[in-house]
Structures are given as structure tokens and as C-alpha cells.
Amino acid sequence: MQSMISVNVLRRFHRLVAWAPMSILCTGLFAGSAPARPADSAVNGEVRLFEARYRAAKTLQATFLERYTENGQVVRSEAGTAYFRRPGKMRWEYEAPEKDLFLVDGKTAWFYVPGDHTVTRVPAKQSADWRTPLALLAGEMKVSRVCARVELDPSERPTSEANVVLRCKVRGAPADDSGQRNGSQAADVPASPNGGQGDTVLFEIVRETGELARLLVRQSGGVQVEFRFENWRMNPPMPDSVFRFEVPPGVAIVNGELPAGDAAVK
């Protein structure tokens, strides 16, 4: 069945699984992790504001722009609306340039491409080891679940003068090229997969409110994934059906497999 899907569609699905909030499904995995270590009190204040902004909300909704770049060239740009509900559910409705759907129902991730008459599914547990920054939005909203250390990044220009950019040292990344774990990592937190060990993760938040404006993930090899968010809504009504995928008649189901390492984003 996998041969029925174009290579381009499979690559897009793998990118979504790698960077969308898959680790929200295993939030208990990080229960023993040590607190993130802010570089100074100013950063600590920004982190607390960011967490407080979203922690009280049970459901979230925002419009987004996603851009995937390789070696400085934008390979794909997509826009739509994202929905989150705790614990561990999300829905990404892609509206442009074409209509697609990426949905996590708590057990399974689904990527539906109406134009190809196919839906790809993968068990959520297969991606539990990815240190996904967006997991915060449907989990406990603790930066320490994702970041071992947070610091200001003056080298990255924010999209607005009212914003601040925070650099996150992803949990599970090795301290050096030897592949050893960072010494601050809790013993029960497994190392991130090879595809995440050299990543740079940046959060751009509104300084006065803590609202997430942008998420940027840079990988080795010139690969970059960027999400820009606007029109945040806190606690909008969301029925269970929003996070339930019903396979349309005539649509083929493909059992996806996550590639190892950097292959997930190519």
C-alpha cells in the first residue's frame, strides 16, 4: 500500500511527525526530569510568563504559517489552523496551498491527503522519544519537559521589537560530539534520537504577555522548520469529534513507518 503514496507526501508526513507535538502522548515519560536552567533572572521571568500564558487553558486554537527550508531555500510553505486539547490531542488543518489534515487522537497520528485519497497512520508511541517543543501546548506546559537549559538569543532577530527570542537546549542532546548525555539530564529521560541531537530550537514570545509568536528548529545540513502563530484563542469549545478521525469511504489507509535519524525531515 505504501507505494500508492507519492514520495513527496511521505516526506511531508515524516516532517510533521518529527516536529509536531507527538511527545504530548507520553507526558509521564518526563516526570522525573530536572528543571530547566535559565541563564539569568530575566530569562526565568520570560519562561514563567510563557508557561503561565498557556498552562490554565484546557484547549487552544491558533492560525499558523509553517515553512520548511533547506540551505536557505524555502521548499514548502503552508498555512492553516491548529487545535490543541489536554491531555495529548491536536489537530492541524492545512488550508493552503492545499487542504490536508494532521491529527493526533491520543493513540495514533493521522495524516490525510484528500487529493491522493490516502491517509497515513503511525502509532504515537513510535515517536515518543522526539523532544518536540510544541509538546508544551498539549502537555503540562513546563519548559523543563523539553529544554535542559534556556537562554536569551541576541543573535536571532525577532519578528517584532515587542518580542524576545529564547534558545532551548533540547533534553537528551549530548554534551559534546562523543554522544554522551548532558550531565543535568535525569537518568530516566532517554536521549533524543539522532535526528534531534544537533538541533537548535528557538522560541519567540511576546515580551509583555508570554504569547508564542514563532517556533524555529534548525538542524544540521541546512534544514530549518519554522512555525509562526497568530490569533490565539484560550479555551474555545472543542467537541470530541474535533480529535477523532473517521476514514472517508474510498480512502486507502497506509501504515507509516518513521525513518531513523535525519531521514525524518528530508
C-alpha positions in Angstrom: 0.0 0.0 0.0 2.8 2.4 0.7 3.7 2.6 -3.0 0.4 4.3 -3.6 1.6 7.5 -1.9 4.0 9.8 -3.6 7.5 10.3 -2.2 6.7 14.0 -1.6 3.7 13.1 0.5 5.7 10.6 2.6 8.4 13.2 3.2 5.8 15.8 4.4 4.3 13.2 6.7 7.7 12.3 8.2 8.4 16.0 8.8 5.1 16.5 10.5 5.6 13.5 12.8 9.1 14.6 13.6 8.2 18.2 14.6 4.5 18.2 15.6 3.6 17.5 19.2 4.0 13.8 19.3 5.6 13.5 22.7 2.5 15.0 24.3 1.2 11.5 24.2 3.8 10.4 26.7 4.0 13.3 29.1 4.5 10.9 32.0 7.8 10.0 30.5 9.4 13.2 31.6 8.0 13.3 35.2 11.5 12.8 36.7 13.3 15.4 34.6 15.3 18.2 36.3 14.1 21.8 36.0 15.4 23.8 33.0 18.3 26.0 33.9 17.6 29.6 32.8 20.8 31.7 32.2 19.6 34.6 34.5 16.6 36.0 36.3 15.4 37.9 33.2 15.1 34.7 31.2 13.5 33.0 34.2 10.8 35.6 34.2 10.2 35.2 30.5 9.9 31.4 30.8 7.4 31.7 33.7 5.3 34.2 31.7 5.3 31.9 28.7 4.3 28.9 30.8 1.6 30.8 32.7 0.1 32.1 29.4 -0.9 28.6 28.3 -1.0 26.4 31.4 -4.5 27.3 32.6 -6.1 26.6 29.2 -7.5 23.2 28.5 -8.0 23.9 24.8 -6.1 26.1 22.4 -6.6 27.4 18.9 -4.4 29.4 16.6 -3.7 30.2 13.0 -0.3 29.2 11.8 2.2 29.5 8.9 4.7 26.7 8.5 7.8 27.0 6.4 10.3 24.2 5.6 13.7 25.4 4.4 16.8 23.7 3.0 20.0 25.5 2.6 18.3 28.9 2.8 15.7 28.0 0.1 12.0 27.7 1.1 11.0 24.2 0.0 7.4 24.4 1.2 5.2 27.0 2.9 1.8 26.0 4.3 -0.9 27.7 6.4 -3.9 26.7 8.4 -5.4 26.4 11.9 -4.2 24.3 14.8 -6.2 23.0 17.7 -4.8 21.5 21.0 -6.6 19.8 23.9 -5.0 18.4 27.0 -4.0 15.7 27.5 -2.2 14.9 24.3 -4.5 15.7 21.4 -4.1 18.1 18.5 -5.4 18.8 15.0 -3.6 20.7 12.3 -5.9 21.7 9.4 -3.8 22.8 6.4 -5.8 25.1 4.2 -3.2 26.5 1.8 -1.7 25.7 -0.7 -3.8 22.6 -0.4 -6.2 21.0 2.2 -4.5 18.4 4.3 -5.1 17.2 7.9 -2.7 16.1 10.6 -4.4 14.8 13.7 -3.3 13.1 16.9 -6.2 11.4 18.8 -4.2 10.3 21.8 -3.1 6.9 20.4 -2.5 7.4 16.7 -1.2 10.1 14.4 -3.1 10.5 11.1 -2.0 12.4 8.0 -4.8 12.7 5.5 -4.3 13.9 1.9 -7.7 14.2 0.2 -6.1 14.8 -3.2 -4.3 11.4 -3.0 -7.3 9.6 -1.5 -4.9 8.2 1.2 -4.5 8.5 5.0 -1.2 7.6 6.6 -1.3 6.5 10.3 1.5 5.8 12.8 1.3 4.7 16.4 2.1 7.7 18.6 4.4 5.6 20.8 6.8 5.3 17.8 7.7 9.0 18.1 7.8 9.3 21.9 11.5 9.9 22.0 11.4 13.1 19.9 12.0 16.2 22.0 9.2 18.2 20.4 8.9 21.8 21.6 5.3 22.0 20.6 4.5 19.3 23.1 4.2 22.0 25.6 0.9 23.2 24.1 -1.0 20.0 24.9 1.0 18.8 27.9 1.8 20.2 31.3 3.2 23.4 29.8 6.6 23.1 31.6 9.5 24.2 29.5 11.7 21.9 31.5 9.9 19.0 29.8 11.6 19.9 26.6 14.6 22.2 27.5 17.5 21.3 29.7 18.6 25.0 29.6 17.0 28.2 28.3 18.9 31.4 27.5 18.3 34.7 25.5 19.5 34.6 21.9 20.5 38.1 20.9 21.8 36.8 17.6 18.3 35.9 16.3 16.3 38.9 15.2 12.7 38.7 16.4 9.8 39.4 14.0 8.7 42.3 16.3 10.5 44.6 18.6 8.0 43.7 21.3 9.2 40.1 21.2 12.1 38.2 22.7 13.8 35.1 21.4 14.8 32.2 23.8 17.2 29.5 22.8 16.4 26.0 24.2 19.0 23.3 24.7 16.9 20.2 24.0 16.8 17.5 26.6 18.6 14.3 25.5 21.1 16.1 23.3 24.7 15.1 24.0 27.0 17.5 25.8 29.6 17.0 23.1 30.4 15.1 19.9 31.2 12.0 21.9 27.4 11.3 22.1 27.3 11.4 25.9 24.3 12.8 27.7 24.2 16.2 29.2 25.1 15.9 32.8 22.0 17.7 34.0 19.6 15.2 32.4 17.7 13.0 34.7 18.5 9.3 34.5 15.0 8.3 33.4 14.9 10.6 30.4 16.2 8.8 27.3 18.4 10.5 24.9 16.8 12.1 21.9 17.1 10.3 18.6 20.0 11.1 16.2 17.8 13.5 14.3 17.5 15.8 17.3 20.9 15.8 18.9 22.3 18.7 17.0 19.2 20.8 16.7 18.8 24.4 17.6 15.4 25.3 19.0 14.2 28.9 19.4 11.0 30.2 21.0 9.9 33.7 20.1 7.4 35.1 22.6 5.7 38.4 23.2 7.7 40.0 26.0 4.7 41.5 27.8 2.2 38.6 27.5 4.2 35.4 27.0 2.3 34.6 23.9 4.1 32.3 21.4 4.7 34.1 18.2 7.2 31.7 16.5 9.0 28.4 16.9 12.1 27.8 14.9 14.0 24.5 14.7 17.4 24.4 12.9 19.0 21.1 12.0 22.4 20.1 10.7 22.6 20.1 6.9 20.9 23.4 6.5 17.4 22.2 7.3 15.0 24.6 9.1 11.4 24.2 10.2 9.5 27.4 11.2 6.1 27.9 12.7 4.5 31.3 13.1 1.4 31.7 15.2 -1.3 34.3 15.4 -4.9 34.7 16.6 -4.5 32.6 19.8 -7.8 31.6 21.5 -7.8 30.2 25.0 -10.4 27.6 26.0 -12.5 27.6 22.8 -15.2 24.9 22.8 -13.9 21.7 21.1 -16.1 18.6 20.9 -14.5 15.2 21.0 -15.2 14.9 17.2 -12.5 17.5 16.5 -9.8 15.0 17.6 -11.4 11.9 16.1 -10.5 10.8 12.5 -13.2 9.0 10.5 -11.8 7.4 7.4 -13.8 8.6 4.4 -15.2 6.0 2.0 -12.8 5.0 -0.7 -9.7 6.3 1.1 -6.8 3.9 1.5 -5.1 3.5 4.9 -1.3 3.3 4.8 0.7 2.2 7.9 3.5 4.6 8.1 7.0 4.0 9.5 9.2 6.6 11.0 12.6 6.7 9.3 15.7 6.9 11.5 17.7 10.0 12.2 17.8 12.9 9.8 15.8 10.9 7.2 12.7 12.0 9.1 12.8 15.5 7.7 14.1 15.0 4.1 
